[in-house]
Amino acid sequence: MATTVGSPSVGKRVAAAILSPFHDTTEWWMEQSEIDVVAATENVLSMYRDMEIEEKLAFYNSWCENYDQQMTVMEYEAPRFGVETLDSVYPEDRGSALVLDVPCGTGQVAEGLQKVGFKNIHGIDGNEGMLKTAESKGLYQRLTQWMITADKPLPLKAGTYDLVTIVGGLVQQHLPWDILPEILRVTKPGGLICFTLPTIKCDYRNKVLASVHELVCKGQWEKIVEQHVEQWQKAILPTHITEEYVDGLVAVYRKK
């Protein structure tokens, strides 16, 4: 099944954000008025630059307290899109489901998941500062600091989770492109994996999609839904955030 979300105006996107599980209306508007747009833009641009691991960790440690607010300058709503898609396809027995959120960041995905009925959520992220921010929200039953690389598997038992979410992590500066087999390993048979991808043509995205296809061909998982989302977020250039938008994809697959 493949569906497409229509192309909303900026006004409609703002209204949708307010009505989503992620934002209390009053608090959301207050947050917008307090944003230092120049600092926010510089941090968002830095997020997309290549960094060594230690530099990346230091950057996110310095940004974690302002991350949620400042990401709004690029109209980042991947957590909302991911949760809304899951909400439309996940069975009703959510209270007992064990969820893994990777990378969990400051907990935006867990916030949405909790509000649609999920109660048992584990998070994993490589950055101490982001984990402390996530912990302060009281959303997770367990948090683990772990820098995920191609040669460093997740410190988790096979077949543990009913649902794994990878929202915002499948971009070149974050998770390795070949992470999906490891995600499948820690998912229970019959469990769901939800991932998101911005529609930006690049070698990294091509490799992720090739990995998705290979796992289908090997009979390791099957597609439940792929949802194309127009105006996913504002396009990012090396020097500025544009007024143009890129599209995105939310996919949910079931482990066989």
Accessible surface in RSA format (square Angstrom, percent):
REM  Atomic radii and reference values for relative SASA: ProtOr
REM  Chains: A
REM  Algorithm: Lee & Richards
REM  Probe-radius: 1.40
REM  Slices: 20
REM RES _ NUM      All-atoms   Total-Side   Main-Chain    Non-polar    All polar
REM                ABS   REL    ABS   REL    ABS   REL    ABS   REL    ABS   REL
RES MET A   1   132.27  68.5  91.26  60.4  41.02  97.7  69.82  59.4  62.46  82.7
RES ALA A   2    79.32  72.9  48.78  75.3  30.54  69.5  49.06  69.1  30.26  80.2
RES THR A   3    58.11  41.3  50.33  51.0   7.79  18.6  55.77  74.9   2.35   3.5
RES THR A   4    84.24  59.9  53.90  54.6  30.34  72.3  29.48  39.6  54.76  82.8
RES VAL A   5    54.77  36.0  50.67  45.9   4.10   9.9  54.77  47.6   0.00   0.0
RES GLY A   6    51.14  63.1   0.00   N/A  51.14  63.1  38.75 106.3  12.39  27.7
RES SER A   7    70.88  59.9  37.98  50.7  32.90  75.8  23.29  49.6  47.59  66.7
RES PRO A   8    32.42  23.6  26.65  24.3   5.76  21.0  31.89  26.3   0.52   3.3
RES SER A   9    61.70  52.1  48.55  64.8  13.15  30.3  50.67 107.9  11.03  15.4
RES VAL A  10    72.68  47.8  69.78  63.2   2.90   7.0  69.78  60.6   2.90   7.9
RES GLY A  11    48.93  60.3   0.00   N/A  48.93  60.3  37.81 103.8  11.12  24.9
RES LYS A  12   140.33  68.5 133.70  82.0   6.63  15.8  79.22  71.3  61.11  65.1
RES ARG A  13     4.29   1.8   2.97   1.5   1.32   3.1   3.27   4.5   1.02   0.6
RES VAL A  14    40.75  26.8  38.99  35.3   1.76   4.2  40.75  35.4   0.00   0.0
RES ALA A  15    47.45  43.6  43.67  67.4   3.78   8.6  47.30  66.6   0.15   0.4
RES ALA A  16    32.77  30.1  24.05  37.1   8.72  19.8  30.32  42.7   2.45   6.5
RES ALA A  17     5.32   4.9   5.28   8.2   0.04   0.1   5.32   7.5   0.00   0.0
RES ILE A  18    28.28  16.1  22.99  17.1   5.29  12.7  22.99  16.6   5.29  14.4
RES LEU A  19   152.95  85.2 121.29  86.8  31.66  79.6 124.99  87.8  27.97  75.3
RES SER A  20    10.58   8.9   0.10   0.1  10.47  24.1   4.60   9.8   5.97   8.4
RES PRO A  21    38.28  27.9  24.98  22.8  13.31  48.4  36.75  30.3   1.53   9.5
RES PHE A  22    23.64  11.8  12.84   8.0  10.80  28.1  12.84   7.8  10.80  30.9
RES HIS A  23    53.95  29.5  40.29  28.0  13.65  34.9  24.65  25.4  29.30  34.1
RES ASP A  24    80.00  56.0  65.58  65.3  14.41  34.1  26.39  62.1  53.61  53.5
RES THR A  25    66.73  47.5  64.13  65.0   2.60   6.2  43.77  58.8  22.96  34.7
RES THR A  26    91.73  65.2  86.06  87.2   5.67  13.5  55.92  75.1  35.81  54.1
RES GLU A  27   106.76  61.3 105.41  79.7   1.35   3.2  30.53  59.0  76.23  62.2
RES TRP A  28    21.58   8.7  19.80   9.6   1.78   4.2  19.71  10.5   1.87   3.0
RES TRP A  29   128.88  51.7 124.36  60.2   4.52  10.6 115.24  61.4  13.64  22.1
RES MET A  30   107.78  55.8 104.94  69.5   2.84   6.8  89.25  75.9  18.53  24.5
RES GLU A  31    55.16  31.7  55.16  41.7   0.00   0.0   9.23  17.9  45.93  37.5
RES GLN A  32    46.06  25.8  32.50  23.8  13.56  32.3  19.91  42.4  26.15  19.8
RES SER A  33    94.84  80.1  53.21  71.0  41.63  95.9  53.11 113.1  41.74  58.5
RES GLU A  34   113.06  64.9  81.79  61.9  31.27  74.4  40.54  78.4  72.52  59.2
RES ILE A  35    25.81  14.7   6.86   5.1  18.95  45.7   9.50   6.8  16.31  44.3
RES ASP A  36    84.76  59.4  73.46  73.1  11.30  26.7  34.01  80.1  50.74  50.6
RES VAL A  37    92.89  61.1  89.00  80.6   3.89   9.4  89.00  77.3   3.89  10.6
RES VAL A  38   122.47  80.6 117.84 106.7   4.63  11.2 120.82 105.0   1.65   4.5
RES ALA A  39    38.47  35.4  31.35  48.4   7.11  16.2  37.71  53.1   0.76   2.0
RES ALA A  40     0.00   0.0   0.00   0.0   0.00   0.0   0.00   0.0   0.00   0.0
RES THR A  41    32.08  22.8  32.08  32.5   0.00   0.0  24.59  33.0   7.49  11.3
RES GLU A  42    85.16  48.9  83.92  63.5   1.24   3.0  44.53  86.1  40.63  33.2
RES ASN A  43    33.84  23.3  33.84  32.7   0.00   0.0   0.07   0.2  33.77  32.6
RES VAL A  44     0.00   0.0   0.00   0.0   0.00   0.0   0.00   0.0   0.00   0.0
RES LEU A  45    10.27   5.7   8.32   6.0   1.95   4.9   8.32   5.8   1.95   5.2
RES SER A  46    14.46  12.2  14.46  19.3   0.00   0.0   3.98   8.5  10.48  14.7
RES MET A  47    14.00   7.3   9.00   6.0   5.01  11.9   5.86   5.0   8.14  10.8
RES TYR A  48    58.19  27.2  45.20  25.7  13.00  33.8  35.20  26.5  22.99  28.3
RES ARG A  49   100.71  42.3  94.21  48.0   6.50  15.5  55.99  76.5  44.72  27.1
RES ASP A  50   125.21  87.7  96.30  95.8  28.91  68.4  39.43  92.8  85.77  85.5
RES MET A  51    41.91  21.7  14.46   9.6  27.45  65.3  18.79  16.0  23.12  30.6
RES GLU A  52   138.31  79.4 134.43 101.7   3.88   9.2  54.10 104.7  84.21  68.8
RES ILE A  53    81.25  46.2  78.85  58.7   2.40   5.8  78.88  56.8   2.38   6.4
RES GLU A  54   131.52  75.5 126.28  95.5   5.23  12.5  65.54 126.8  65.97  53.9
RES GLU A  55    98.20  56.4  89.44  67.7   8.77  20.9  39.37  76.2  58.83  48.0
RES LYS A  56    43.07  21.0  43.07  26.4   0.00   0.0  19.94  17.9  23.13  24.6
RES LEU A  57    37.96  21.1  37.82  27.1   0.14   0.3  37.96  26.7   0.00   0.0
RES ALA A  58    61.43  56.5  50.83  78.4  10.60  24.1  56.39  79.4   5.04  13.4
RES PHE A  59    26.24  13.1  19.69  12.2   6.54  17.0  25.71  15.6   0.52   1.5
RES TYR A  60    22.41  10.5  22.41  12.8   0.00   0.0  21.53  16.2   0.89   1.1
RES ASN A  61    66.46  45.8  51.53  49.8  14.93  36.0  20.67  49.7  45.79  44.3
RES SER A  62    90.24  76.3  52.77  70.4  37.47  86.3  51.26 109.2  38.98  54.6
RES TRP A  63     2.53   1.0   1.00   0.5   1.53   3.6   2.53   1.4   0.00   0.0
RES CYS A  64    12.21   9.2  10.65  11.9   1.56   3.7   0.00   0.0  12.21  13.2
RES GLU A  65   157.30  90.3 125.96  95.3  31.34  74.6  42.56  82.3 114.74  93.7
RES ASN A  66    65.88  45.4  65.63  63.4   0.25   0.6   1.96   4.7  63.93  61.8
RES TYR A  67    27.11  12.7  27.11  15.4   0.00   0.0   5.33   4.0  21.78  26.9
RES ASP A  68    43.82  30.7  37.39  37.2   6.43  15.2  25.77  60.7  18.04  18.0
RES GLN A  69    47.24  26.4  46.90  34.3   0.34   0.8  10.18  21.7  37.06  28.1
RES GLN A  70    13.07   7.3  13.07   9.5   0.00   0.0   2.31   4.9  10.75   8.2
RES MET A  71     5.86   3.0   5.79   3.8   0.07   0.2   5.86   5.0   0.00   0.0
RES THR A  72    30.81  21.9  20.62  20.9  10.19  24.3  20.99  28.2   9.82  14.8
RES VAL A  73    25.81  17.0  11.35  10.3  14.46  34.8  19.61  17.0   6.21  16.8
RES MET A  74     0.37   0.2   0.37   0.2   0.00   0.0   0.37   0.3   0.00   0.0
RES GLU A  75    32.01  18.4  27.10  20.5   4.91  11.7  22.23  43.0   9.78   8.0
RES TYR A  76    38.00  17.7  21.99  12.5  16.01  41.7  13.57  10.2  24.43  30.1
RES GLU A  77    19.31  11.1  16.28  12.3   3.03   7.2  13.93  26.9   5.39   4.4
RES ALA A  78     1.23   1.1   0.86   1.3   0.37   0.8   0.86   1.2   0.37   1.0
RES PRO A  79     7.06   5.1   7.06   6.4   0.00   0.0   7.06   5.8   0.00   0.0
RES ARG A  80    23.84  10.0  23.12  11.8   0.72   1.7   4.84   6.6  19.00  11.5
RES PHE A  81    13.38   6.7  12.21   7.6   1.17   3.1  13.32   8.1   0.06   0.2
RES GLY A  82     0.51   0.6   0.00   N/A   0.51   0.6   0.51   1.4   0.00   0.0
RES VAL A  83     1.40   0.9   1.07   1.0   0.33   0.8   1.07   0.9   0.33   0.9
RES GLU A  84    73.10  42.0  64.51  48.8   8.59  20.5  31.76  61.4  41.34  33.8
RES THR A  85     2.72   1.9   0.59   0.6   2.13   5.1   2.72   3.7   0.00   0.0
RES LEU A  86     1.25   0.7   1.25   0.9   0.00   0.0   1.25   0.9   0.00   0.0
RES ASP A  87    61.08  42.8  49.63  49.4  11.45  27.1   2.02   4.8  59.06  58.9
RES SER A  88    88.00  74.4  46.73  62.4  41.26  95.0  49.48 105.4  38.52  54.0
RES VAL A  89    38.83  25.6  11.16  10.1  27.67  66.7  18.48  16.1  20.35  55.2
RES TYR A  90    22.08  10.3  14.68   8.4   7.40  19.3   2.97   2.2  19.10  23.6
RES PRO A  91    77.86  56.7  65.09  59.3  12.78  46.4  77.86  64.3   0.00   0.0
RES GLU A  92   156.65  89.9 135.29 102.4  21.36  50.9  68.49 132.5  88.16  72.0
RES ASP A  93    93.38  65.4  80.13  79.8  13.25  31.3  43.18 101.6  50.20  50.1
RES ARG A  94    20.61   8.7  20.53  10.5   0.07   0.2   7.54  10.3  13.07   7.9
RES GLY A  95    32.47  40.0   0.00   N/A  32.47  40.0  18.65  51.2  13.82  31.0
RES SER A  96    90.66  76.6  64.03  85.5  26.63  61.3  50.15 106.8  40.51  56.8
RES ALA A  97     4.62   4.2   1.42   2.2   3.19   7.3   4.62   6.5   0.00   0.0
RES LEU A  98    40.92  22.8  40.92  29.3   0.00   0.0  40.92  28.7   0.00   0.0
RES VAL A  99     0.00   0.0   0.00   0.0   0.00   0.0   0.00   0.0   0.00   0.0
RES LEU A 100     1.87   1.0   1.87   1.3   0.00   0.0   1.87   1.3   0.00   0.0
RES ASP A 101     1.18   0.8   1.18   1.2   0.00   0.0   0.00   0.0   1.18   1.2
RES VAL A 102     0.00   0.0   0.00   0.0   0.00   0.0   0.00   0.0   0.00   0.0
RES PRO A 103    31.23  22.8  22.62  20.6   8.62  31.3  22.62  18.7   8.62  53.6
RES CYS A 104     7.12   5.4   0.00   0.0   7.12  16.7   0.60   1.5   6.52   7.0
RES GLY A 105    13.77  17.0   0.00   N/A  13.77  17.0  13.77  37.8   0.00   0.0
RES THR A 106     2.55   1.8   0.58   0.6   1.97   4.7   0.19   0.3   2.36   3.6
RES GLY A 107     0.00   0.0   0.00   N/A   0.00   0.0   0.00   0.0   0.00   0.0
RES GLN A 108    34.82  19.5  33.57  24.5   1.24   3.0  17.00  36.2  17.82  13.5
RES VAL A 109     9.80   6.5   9.41   8.5   0.39   1.0   9.41   8.2   0.39   1.1
RES ALA A 110     0.00   0.0   0.00   0.0   0.00   0.0   0.00   0.0   0.00   0.0
RES GLU A 111    45.03  25.9  44.79  33.9   0.24   0.6   8.09  15.7  36.94  30.2
RES GLY A 112     0.00   0.0   0.00   N/A   0.00   0.0   0.00   0.0   0.00   0.0
RES LEU A 113     0.00   0.0   0.00   0.0   0.00   0.0   0.00   0.0   0.00   0.0
RES GLN A 114    75.50  42.2  63.05  46.1  12.45  29.6  18.09  38.5  57.41  43.5
RES LYS A 115   120.12  58.6  83.54  51.3  36.58  87.1  62.03  55.8  58.09  61.9
RES VAL A 116    27.89  18.4  13.56  12.3  14.33  34.5  22.59  19.6   5.30  14.4
RES GLY A 117    30.85  38.0   0.00   N/A  30.85  38.0  27.31  75.0   3.54   7.9
RES PHE A 118     0.02   0.0   0.00   0.0   0.02   0.0   0.00   0.0   0.02   0.0
RES LYS A 119   135.69  66.2 128.23  78.7   7.46  17.8  73.80  66.4  61.89  65.9
RES ASN A 120    48.56  33.5  48.56  46.9   0.00   0.0   7.63  18.4  40.93  39.6
RES ILE A 121     0.64   0.4   0.64   0.5   0.00   0.0   0.64   0.5   0.00   0.0
RES HIS A 122    25.05  13.7  25.05  17.4   0.00   0.0  14.43  14.9  10.61  12.4
RES GLY A 123     1.62   2.0   0.00   N/A   1.62   2.0   0.00   0.0   1.62   3.6
RES ILE A 124     1.18   0.7   1.18   0.9   0.00   0.0   1.18   0.9   0.00   0.0
RES ASP A 125    14.29  10.0  13.49  13.4   0.81   1.9   0.97   2.3  13.32  13.3
RES GLY A 126    12.54  15.5   0.00   N/A  12.54  15.5   3.30   9.1   9.24  20.7
RES ASN A 127     6.52   4.5   6.38   6.2   0.14   0.3   6.08  14.6   0.44   0.4
RES GLU A 128    82.00  47.1  80.87  61.2   1.13   2.7  16.65  32.2  65.35  53.4
RES GLY A 129     8.09  10.0   0.00   N/A   8.09  10.0   7.88  21.6   0.21   0.5
RES MET A 130     7.76   4.0   7.76   5.1   0.00   0.0   7.76   6.6   0.00   0.0
RES LEU A 131    15.63   8.7  14.99  10.7   0.64   1.6  15.32  10.8   0.31   0.8
RES LYS A 132   124.86  60.9 118.64  72.8   6.22  14.8  73.50  66.2  51.36  54.7
RES THR A 133    28.42  20.2  23.30  23.6   5.13  12.2  22.10  29.7   6.32   9.6
RES ALA A 134     0.00   0.0   0.00   0.0   0.00   0.0   0.00   0.0   0.00   0.0
RES GLU A 135   118.23  67.9 106.11  80.3  12.12  28.9  33.16  64.1  85.07  69.5
RES SER A 136    93.45  79.0  49.77  66.4  43.68 100.6  49.99 106.4  43.46  60.9
RES LYS A 137    71.58  34.9  42.24  25.9  29.34  69.8  48.93  44.0  22.65  24.1
RES GLY A 138    59.41  73.3   0.00   N/A  59.41  73.3  34.91  95.8  24.50  54.9
RES LEU A 139    12.13   6.8  11.74   8.4   0.39   1.0  11.74   8.2   0.39   1.0
RES TYR A 140    27.32  12.8   1.27   0.7  26.05  67.8   1.27   1.0  26.05  32.1
RES GLN A 141   104.93  58.7  67.55  49.4  37.38  89.0  44.65  95.0  60.28  45.7
RES ARG A 142   113.03  47.5 106.19  54.1   6.84  16.3  53.08  72.5  59.95  36.3
RES LEU A 143    49.06  27.3  18.60  13.3  30.45  76.6  18.81  13.2  30.25  81.4
RES THR A 144    36.62  26.0  33.09  33.5   3.54   8.4  25.99  34.9  10.63  16.1
RES GLN A 145    95.67  53.5  73.90  54.0  21.77  51.8  23.75  50.6  71.92  54.5
RES TRP A 146    67.19  27.0  63.12  30.6   4.07   9.6  66.56  35.5   0.62   1.0
RES MET A 147    47.22  24.5  43.62  28.9   3.61   8.6  24.10  20.5  23.12  30.6
RES ILE A 148    14.30   8.1   4.63   3.5   9.67  23.3   4.63   3.3   9.67  26.2
RES THR A 149    42.15  30.0  35.62  36.1   6.53  15.6  35.90  48.2   6.25   9.4
RES ALA A 150    78.39  72.1  39.98  61.7  38.41  87.4  44.30  62.4  34.10  90.3
RES ASP A 151   129.27  90.5  97.66  97.2  31.61  74.7  48.29 113.7  80.98  80.8
RES LYS A 152    80.58  39.3  79.62  48.9   0.96   2.3  41.89  37.7  38.69  41.2
RES PRO A 153    83.26  60.7  75.73  69.0   7.52  27.3  80.72  66.6   2.53  15.7
RES LEU A 154     5.78   3.2   0.02   0.0   5.76  14.5   0.02   0.0   5.76  15.5
RES PRO A 155    61.16  44.6  24.48  22.3  36.69 133.4  40.18  33.2  20.99 130.4
RES LEU A 156    21.93  12.2   7.91   5.7  14.02  35.2  14.42  10.1   7.51  20.2
RES LYS A 157   174.38  85.1 164.33 100.8  10.05  23.9 113.12 101.8  61.26  65.3
RES ALA A 158    68.75  63.2  45.45  70.1  23.30  53.0  45.54  64.1  23.21  61.5
RES GLY A 159    29.26  36.1   0.00   N/A  29.26  36.1  11.49  31.5  17.77  39.8
RES THR A 160    35.04  24.9  27.09  27.5   7.96  19.0  28.91  38.8   6.13   9.3
RES TYR A 161     0.15   0.1   0.15   0.1   0.00   0.0   0.00   0.0   0.15   0.2
RES ASP A 162    32.45  22.7  31.22  31.1   1.23   2.9   5.41  12.7  27.04  27.0
RES LEU A 163     0.00   0.0   0.00   0.0   0.00   0.0   0.00   0.0   0.00   0.0
RES VAL A 164     0.00   0.0   0.00   0.0   0.00   0.0   0.00   0.0   0.00   0.0
RES THR A 165     0.16   0.1   0.16   0.2   0.00   0.0   0.16   0.2   0.00   0.0
RES ILE A 166     0.00   0.0   0.00   0.0   0.00   0.0   0.00   0.0   0.00   0.0
RES VAL A 167    10.54   6.9   1.25   1.1   9.29  22.4   1.25   1.1   9.29  25.2
RES GLY A 168    23.54  29.0   0.00   N/A  23.54  29.0  12.96  35.6  10.58  23.7
RES GLY A 169     0.21   0.3   0.00   N/A   0.21   0.3   0.21   0.6   0.00   0.0
RES LEU A 170     1.39   0.8   0.00   0.0   1.39   3.5   0.00   0.0   1.39   3.7
RES VAL A 171    22.87  15.0  20.68  18.7   2.19   5.3  22.87  19.9   0.00   0.0
RES GLN A 172   113.26  63.3  91.96  67.2  21.30  50.7  19.36  41.2  93.90  71.2
RES GLN A 173    33.21  18.6  27.24  19.9   5.97  14.2   8.94  19.0  24.27  18.4
RES HIS A 174    59.83  32.7  36.16  25.1  23.67  60.6  32.98  34.0  26.84  31.2
RES LEU A 175     9.40   5.2   8.21   5.9   1.19   3.0   8.40   5.9   1.00   2.7
RES PRO A 176    27.38  20.0  15.91  14.5  11.47  41.7  27.04  22.3   0.34   2.1
RES TRP A 177    94.18  37.8  93.67  45.3   0.51   1.2  77.57  41.4  16.61  26.9
RES ASP A 178    56.00  39.2  44.94  44.7  11.05  26.1  13.85  32.6  42.14  42.0
RES ILE A 179     6.57   3.7   4.70   3.5   1.88   4.5   6.57   4.7   0.00   0.0
RES LEU A 180     0.05   0.0   0.01   0.0   0.03   0.1   0.01   0.0   0.03   0.1
RES PRO A 181    62.63  45.6  55.36  50.5   7.27  26.4  56.26  46.5   6.37  39.6
RES GLU A 182    30.02  17.2  26.89  20.3   3.13   7.4  15.60  30.2  14.42  11.8
RES ILE A 183     0.06   0.0   0.06   0.0   0.00   0.0   0.06   0.0   0.00   0.0
RES LEU A 184     6.66   3.7   6.59   4.7   0.07   0.2   6.66   4.7   0.00   0.0
RES ARG A 185    81.91  34.4  73.59  37.5   8.32  19.8  59.65  81.5  22.26  13.5
RES VAL A 186     0.00   0.0   0.00   0.0   0.00   0.0   0.00   0.0   0.00   0.0
RES THR A 187     0.00   0.0   0.00   0.0   0.00   0.0   0.00   0.0   0.00   0.0
RES LYS A 188    76.41  37.3  76.41  46.9   0.00   0.0  38.63  34.8  37.78  40.2
RES PRO A 189   103.54  75.5  82.34  75.1  21.19  77.0  82.89  68.4  20.65 128.4
RES GLY A 190    42.86  52.8   0.00   N/A  42.86  52.8  25.27  69.4  17.58  39.4
RES GLY A 191     6.47   8.0   0.00   N/A   6.47   8.0   6.10  16.7   0.37   0.8
RES LEU A 192     8.61   4.8   8.61   6.2   0.00   0.0   8.61   6.0   0.00   0.0
RES ILE A 193     0.00   0.0   0.00   0.0   0.00   0.0   0.00   0.0   0.00   0.0
RES CYS A 194     0.00   0.0   0.00   0.0   0.00   0.0   0.00   0.0   0.00   0.0
RES PHE A 195     0.57   0.3   0.57   0.4   0.00   0.0   0.57   0.3   0.00   0.0
RES THR A 196     1.56   1.1   0.89   0.9   0.66   1.6   0.00   0.0   1.56   2.4
RES LEU A 197     1.54   0.9   1.54   1.1   0.00   0.0   1.54   1.1   0.00   0.0
RES PRO A 198    18.90  13.8  18.16  16.6   0.74   2.7  18.16  15.0   0.74   4.6
RES THR A 199    52.39  37.3  39.27  39.8  13.13  31.3  38.28  51.4  14.12  21.3
RES ILE A 200    71.11  40.5  67.97  50.6   3.14   7.6  71.11  51.2   0.00   0.0
RES LYS A 201   199.35  97.3 172.58 105.9  26.78  63.8 117.02 105.3  82.34  87.7
RES CYS A 202    48.73  36.9  35.44  39.5  13.29  31.2  33.49  84.8  15.25  16.4
RES ASP A 203    90.70  63.5  82.11  81.7   8.58  20.3  37.89  89.2  52.81  52.7
RES TYR A 204    17.60   8.2  13.79   7.8   3.80   9.9  16.30  12.2   1.30   1.6
RES ARG A 205    38.63  16.2  38.63  19.7   0.00   0.0   4.08   5.6  34.55  20.9
RES ASN A 206    91.04  62.8  84.07  81.2   6.97  16.8  23.57  56.7  67.48  65.2
RES LYS A 207    81.89  40.0  79.33  48.7   2.56   6.1  39.52  35.6  42.37  45.1
RES VAL A 208     0.00   0.0   0.00   0.0   0.00   0.0   0.00   0.0   0.00   0.0
RES LEU A 209    58.70  32.7  53.82  38.5   4.88  12.3  54.37  38.2   4.33  11.7
RES ALA A 210    62.05  57.1  48.63  75.0  13.42  30.5  57.39  80.8   4.66  12.4
RES SER A 211     8.41   7.1   6.34   8.5   2.07   4.8   3.15   6.7   5.26   7.4
RES VAL A 212     8.62   5.7   8.62   7.8   0.00   0.0   8.62   7.5   0.00   0.0
RES HIS A 213   119.18  65.1 116.60  81.0   2.58   6.6  80.37  82.8  38.81  45.2
RES GLU A 214    84.90  48.7  81.35  61.5   3.56   8.5  28.11  54.4  56.79  46.4
RES LEU A 215     6.66   3.7   6.66   4.8   0.00   0.0   6.66   4.7   0.00   0.0
RES VAL A 216    60.07  39.5  51.79  46.9   8.28  19.9  51.79  45.0   8.28  22.5
RES CYS A 217    89.67  67.8  50.09  55.9  39.57  93.0  32.02  81.1  57.64  62.2
RES LYS A 218   123.63  60.3  89.26  54.8  34.37  81.8  58.44  52.6  65.20  69.4
RES GLY A 219    33.70  41.6   0.00   N/A  33.70  41.6  19.79  54.3  13.91  31.2
RES GLN A 220    73.41  41.0  67.16  49.1   6.24  14.9  26.60  56.6  46.81  35.5
RES TRP A 221     0.46   0.2   0.16   0.1   0.30   0.7   0.16   0.1   0.30   0.5
RES GLU A 222    62.36  35.8  61.77  46.7   0.59   1.4  14.66  28.3  47.70  38.9
RES LYS A 223    93.12  45.4  68.24  41.9  24.88  59.2  29.42  26.5  63.70  67.9
RES ILE A 224    34.84  19.8  26.55  19.8   8.28  20.0  28.76  20.7   6.08  16.5
RES VAL A 225     5.12   3.4   5.12   4.6   0.00   0.0   5.12   4.5   0.00   0.0
RES GLU A 226    43.56  25.0  42.21  31.9   1.35   3.2   2.28   4.4  41.28  33.7
RES GLN A 227    35.19  19.7  35.19  25.7   0.00   0.0   0.06   0.1  35.13  26.6
RES HIS A 228    58.10  31.8  57.37  39.9   0.73   1.9  37.54  38.7  20.56  23.9
RES VAL A 229     0.93   0.6   0.93   0.8   0.00   0.0   0.93   0.8   0.00   0.0
RES GLU A 230    52.37  30.1  51.57  39.0   0.79   1.9   7.93  15.3  44.44  36.3
RES GLN A 231    35.97  20.1  35.80  26.2   0.17   0.4   6.34  13.5  29.62  22.5
RES TRP A 232     4.67   1.9   4.36   2.1   0.31   0.7   0.97   0.5   3.70   6.0
RES GLN A 233     5.88   3.3   5.88   4.3   0.00   0.0   0.18   0.4   5.70   4.3
RES LYS A 234    27.19  13.3  27.19  16.7   0.00   0.0   1.19   1.1  26.00  27.7
RES ALA A 235    18.33  16.9  17.26  26.6   1.07   2.4  18.33  25.8   0.00   0.0
RES ILE A 236    36.14  20.6   7.92   5.9  28.22  68.0   7.92   5.7  28.22  76.6
RES LEU A 237    81.69  45.5  80.44  57.5   1.24   3.1  81.45  57.2   0.23   0.6
RES PRO A 238   111.87  81.5  94.97  86.6  16.90  61.4 106.24  87.7   5.63  35.0
RES THR A 239   109.42  77.8  86.33  87.5  23.09  55.0  77.62 104.3  31.80  48.1
RES HIS A 240    82.45  45.1  82.44  57.3   0.01   0.0  61.78  63.7  20.67  24.1
RES ILE A 241    26.41  15.0   9.97   7.4  16.44  39.6   9.97   7.2  16.44  44.6
RES THR A 242    18.74  13.3  15.19  15.4   3.54   8.4  18.74  25.2   0.00   0.0
RES GLU A 243   131.96  75.8 115.22  87.2  16.74  39.9  65.41 126.5  66.55  54.3
RES GLU A 244   123.72  71.0 122.36  92.6   1.36   3.2  45.42  87.8  78.30  63.9
RES TYR A 245    48.48  22.6  20.03  11.4  28.45  74.0  19.58  14.7  28.90  35.6
RES VAL A 246    26.52  17.5  21.70  19.6   4.82  11.6  26.52  23.0   0.00   0.0
RES ASP A 247    45.66  32.0  42.33  42.1   3.32   7.9   3.77   8.9  41.89  41.8
RES GLY A 248     0.00   0.0   0.00   N/A   0.00   0.0   0.00   0.0   0.00   0.0
RES LEU A 249    20.41  11.4  20.41  14.6   0.00   0.0  20.41  14.3   0.00   0.0
RES VAL A 250     0.00   0.0   0.00   0.0   0.00   0.0   0.00   0.0   0.00   0.0
RES ALA A 251     0.00   0.0   0.00   0.0   0.00   0.0   0.00   0.0   0.00   0.0
RES VAL A 252     0.00   0.0   0.00   0.0   0.00   0.0   0.00   0.0   0.00   0.0
RES TYR A 253     7.31   3.4   7.31   4.2   0.00   0.0   0.08   0.1   7.23   8.9
RES ARG A 254    88.72  37.3  88.72  45.2   0.00   0.0  17.67  24.1  71.05  43.1
RES LYS A 255    36.86  18.0  36.21  22.2   0.65   1.5  22.05  19.8  14.80  15.8
RES LYS A 256   128.17  62.5  84.40  51.8  43.76 104.2  66.82  60.1  61.35  65.3
END  Absolute sums over single chains surface
CHAIN  1 A    11878.5       9530.2       2348.3       6654.4       5224.1
END  Absolute sums over all chains
TOTAL         11878.5       9530.2       2348.3       6654.4       5224.1
